[in-house]
Amino acid sequence: MTKQIHLWAFLQGIGHYPSGWRHADATPEAVFSMDYYKSVGQLAERGRFDSIVFGDQLQSRGANGHTPERVAIPTLDPIALLAAMGAVTEHIGLVATVSTTYFEPEAVAERFATLDRITGGRAGWNIVTTAHPASAWNFGQDEMPEKSSRYARAHEFVEAACELWDSAETDGNAVPVQYRGQHITMDATMPGPALPQGRPILVQAGQSPDGRAFAAATAEAIFCPAPTKEDGIAFRNDMHERIAAAGRDPEAVKIMPGLSFILADSEEEAIAKDEAILDLADEALCIEYLGESIGFWLGGHDPKEPIPFDDIVAGTEFPVADITRMLEKPAASGIALGEFASRHVRTPRGHTVFRGTPQQLADRMIDWIDSGACDGFTLQPAYMPGELEIFVDQVVPLLQKAGRLRLDYPGPTLRDTMGIAA
Ligand SMILES: Cc1cc2nc3c(=O)[nH]c(=O)nc-3n(C[C@H](O)[C@H](O)[C@H](O)COP(=O)(O)O)c2cc1C
């Protein structure tokens, strides 16, 4: 059988372009309303997507927001949102991002057990160690713990949560769990029947060597950036080696890179549409967005001057190696800060952006799958809900006709949908 394509809808805020909310087919005013989440959840389910995904955001936006437009991209609490969306959908998976750095395993395991139970087994957990250093301020700390210790805690955190889920019994009897690690201490019980899926699907999104080691040991699905097909192949090969070395089956782990897309009836029209959306973002907004993603306030810098690489490396709140990797090449090219920022916003976190027709996109997706670049895609619509509607109405039928996307859901749980055994 030809390899099937897995599809996730990353429905962050009102879309993945900072300027997307200004598009005529965007509905930014709706993102605080249940009607909006009901309609986009049902839309993704109509497209037979495996799952919806929401990120988290633990830092206060106001701390870094200097332009009023930033308020237009809110991140609501992912578990609360997905529980609500689970009530108005029947099959689609519900993957929520929750940090292992700032919470405790018993409380997190309890919340995912609730989500899994009330949705008949559709929960997934995107396990993050938290991206933004300013998050520490909201948890009574001056700074975020160092990355390797965050990942060491994440290992124990997930182990403890899994032991707790595994302890739930079909007869409803609670078996007490005692966990003693270096970072985690837990004495807990989980009353009630076993979870419909046993455990929620474990998802991971970290990129560093520590992040990849963690994913190799625990993840059942991986969300990553892959700017080109070759990057996707290299990442998947690397992860397959690491997963095999960890004693697990690489084919059982689904790799789901991000994919933004701008669709139109011809390639020229799609490019023009993309440029028009980018033009809706003023330069100051793009520079602020870039500043947030590199942990360095760029406000005082002239947009017409080159990227202030040395200042950024000396002053970033993020790990210097990550920022150097990201900015080294563009800085060396001499591109002006304003122009780089305006281009950067279209590839949040280095994800690929496709511009073309629905048929070209369907062909591209099939080619990536057949080339071993990934097992599916995490769609990141540039603006919402218009661009997602175009995908569901025009690309999904092409993938189904090509025999690459299911016509219906195979079973009640996210594990059934993704073909991942408990
Ligand atoms: C595609 C993608 C999405 C992510 N989403 C979030 C998020 O919503 N919240 C968060 O705190 N971190 C998020 N992260 C960050 C990572 O999961 C990770 O915790 C962080 O990047 C530090 O680890 P790393 O250096 O191994 O990437 C995301 C990362 C990627 C690649």
The ligand as a Tripos MOL2 file, in Angstrom:
@<TRIPOS>MOLECULE
LIG
   31    33     1     0     0
SMALL
NO_CHARGES

@<TRIPOS>ATOM
      1 C1          7.9740   23.3840   15.9410 C.3       1 LIG1
      2 C2          8.2280   23.7100   17.3710 C.ar      1 LIG1
      3 C3          7.1860   24.1250   18.2200 C.ar      1 LIG1
      4 C4          7.4290   24.4410   19.5460 C.ar      1 LIG1
      5 N1          6.4070   24.8750   20.3550 N.ar      1 LIG1
      6 C5          6.6980   25.2820   21.6140 C.ar      1 LIG1
      7 C6          5.6930   25.8160   22.4560 C.ar      1 LIG1
      8 O1          4.5370   25.9380   22.0780 O.2       1 LIG1
      9 N2          6.0510   26.1950   23.7240 N.ar      1 LIG1
     10 C7          7.3390   26.1040   24.1790 C.ar      1 LIG1
     11 O2          7.6060   26.4930   25.3080 O.2       1 LIG1
     12 N3          8.2960   25.5770   23.3890 N.ar      1 LIG1
     13 C8          8.0130   25.1910   22.1420 C.ar      1 LIG1
     14 N4          9.0080   24.6960   21.3500 N.ar      1 LIG1
     15 C9         10.3590   24.6220   21.9370 C.3       1 LIG1
     16 C10        10.9000   23.2390   22.2140 C.3       1 LIG1
     17 O3         10.0010   22.2770   22.3440 O.3       1 LIG1
     18 C11        11.9860   23.1560   23.2730 C.3       1 LIG1
     19 O4         11.4500   23.0520   24.5460 O.3       1 LIG1
     20 C12        12.9450   24.3130   23.1730 C.3       1 LIG1
     21 O5         13.1570   24.6080   21.8420 O.3       1 LIG1
     22 C13        14.2840   24.0330   23.8060 C.3       1 LIG1
     23 O6         14.8070   22.8420   23.3300 O.3       1 LIG1
     24 P1         15.6980   22.6110   22.0240 P.3       1 LIG1
     25 O7         16.8570   23.5320   22.1240 O.co2     1 LIG1
     26 O8         16.0450   21.1740   22.1580 O.co2     1 LIG1
     27 O9         14.8820   22.9370   20.8030 O.co2     1 LIG1
     28 C14         8.7580   24.3560   20.0370 C.ar      1 LIG1
     29 C15         9.7850   23.9250   19.1880 C.ar      1 LIG1
     30 C16         9.5430   23.6060   17.8730 C.ar      1 LIG1
     31 C17        10.6870   23.1510   17.0040 C.3       1 LIG1
@<TRIPOS>BOND
     1     1     2 1
     2     2     3 ar
     3     2    30 ar
     4     3     4 ar
     5     4     5 ar
     6     4    28 ar
     7     5     6 ar
     8     6     7 ar
     9     6    13 1
    10     7     8 2
    11     7     9 ar
    12     9    10 ar
    13    10    11 2
    14    10    12 ar
    15    12    13 ar
    16    13    14 ar
    17    14    15 1
    18    14    28 ar
    19    15    16 1
    20    16    17 1
    21    16    18 1
    22    18    19 1
    23    18    20 1
    24    20    21 1
    25    20    22 1
    26    22    23 1
    27    23    24 1
    28    24    25 2
    29    24    26 1
    30    24    27 1
    31    28    29 ar
    32    29    30 ar
    33    30    31 1
@<TRIPOS>SUBSTRUCTURE
     1 LIG1         1 GROUP 0 **** ****
